[in-house]
Amino acid sequence: MDISENLGIVIDNAGKRFNGKTVFHNLSAVVHPSEFVGVIGPSGCGKSTLLKCINGLLQLDEGTVQVGEYILKAGERIQNGAGVGIRQKVGMVFQHLNLWSYKTALENIIEGPIYVKRMSKEEAIERAFVWAKQLGIEDHIQKYPSMLSGGQRQRVAIARAAIMEPEFLLLDEITSALDPVLAGEVTDILIQLKDKEHIGIVVVSHQIDFIRRYADRVCFLYEGGFKEEGDPQKILTEPQTPELRTFIESVRHGW
Amino acid sequence: MDIQAEALVTSMNYNWDFSVIWRYKGALLQGLLVSLELTIFCIVVGTVLSIPIAIILSRQTGFLKTSVNFGVEIIRALPILVLLVWAYYVMPVLVGFSLSAFWVSAWVLAINLAAFAADILRGSIVAIPREHTEAAEALGMTHNLVLRRIVIPEMFRRSLPGLTAMYITMFKFSTLASVISVWELLHSSDTVISFTYKPLEVYTAIAIIYIALIIPATYLSKALERHPLFAISPEEAEWISPKTLA
């Protein structure tokens, strides 16, 4: 493994605008290998946009994102080239999961290995079963997403991303739609991915308790920049800025 | 013939004799075979042609889109019968070579299908949720791979009801080829009538043959639509709603 791979995800002075309105600006951060980073912030503050800019699903307007040898530059076309390279290193689980509803769970999981990693179908299926077993969905793998429960669908989406053996996994609000028991199970899976597979994890979440318990580091995104950043135990217990204090209060009261 | 047919219809004690159908089954089957050949060629070639047209119409901008759109509009504006006789009688004068009546009909049907199917497919491409292509991109698929693995299959999935209706219509339109003397089912039945003088039986039999083929095809298409492979799931429908776009 060369040095550039060890750096993780390096976001340098990144900026993004939608229709002239700044979503974030001058944003710099590093996500280290096998680190668990939580990104919190009020609705509409650009958390999901930030995730999609990291793996090049959205084009940056300023700055760069570097993962290993691939660099995404502002204004660069991202459908091929560095975008594709980064997306193979940085997997993503979407808020709405984005499963292909006309494919079975198994077909959803093996699509990437077969067509992106050019694995044989037999090998892809074999690996899919290993992941399905690890995530506890092996009995449901032949079903279509519409026949699965919310928690099972979530695992299919995680398996689909994890089977690509990414170095990092971006997860967008994945526990928010689940009841506490299921959310706990999904969290266990994430911890496993981090500890056993050494996958770095970036989670966007509203659930402060979840971040406080599991994340190595937390970033509070507010009005286009990281207002606070650091050890979740510390900054979520004793916020330094009034904005974070208000945010924590609002989440606690379910505003 | 018309006066004769009228005379037969008005005579209440007409003796129906369907045995002529059986006697001339060879000619009718031959005609049916030609009709099916025309339809299958038209479906395969027309559908293949419609794919790039649909992709250009849905994605590109500028000169390419404008010119393709112009061509499609012309084909769609022409009655298929006019296109057929024009291609058979005028085209050879313009281009200096002629095709057989069968191939002229087959190509005219295919081009007509392509123009209409392209619009159905274009609508389906536009309706594919961004989430579906985004998921593929997130796995590291290139633009072409997303097109091949997600956009084109999903375009067909969403177009199934419209396309099968078009295919069935093309089977019916294949009767138009009789105008330029292609020996398809309707034209061969005219020949049978000229031998037997039994138009009532022959035309009735032809009608029954079309119904017997088309109604099961319609049911098959409806059954396919209900399969999870083609049905639009509630979660997909939810994605399209404005709530999730916010």
Interface residues (C-beta under 8 A of the other chain):
Chain A: N55 L57 Q79 N80 G83 V84 G85 R87 Q88 G91 M92 F94 H96 N98 L99 W100 S101 Y102 E111 G112 Y115 V116 Y144 P145 S146 R160 A161 M164
Chain B: E131 H132 E134 A135 A136 E137 A138 L139 G140 M141 T142 H143 L145 R149 I150 E154 R157 P228 L229 F230 I232 S233 P234 E235 E236 W239 T244
